[in-house]
Amino acid sequence: MYRLETMSIQWGAQLSRKSMADWIRLVSDWVEPIYKLMLCELLAGHYLQCDELR
């Protein structure tokens, strides 16, 4: 968010990190039901494939 804050100043519309953090929190609340539904669908399937980076 620091970089976005700095870039927003260059764009002429300064956005504070506090405002951006508040937006992220708000959006995370909105999409949580979608995330939970997707997780349930994923775990209910017969096959699960994932990659792990170490």
Buried (B, 14 or more C-beta within 10 A) or exposed (E): BEEEBEEBEEEEEEBEEEEBEEEEEEEEEEEEEEEEEEEEEEEEEEEEEEEEEE
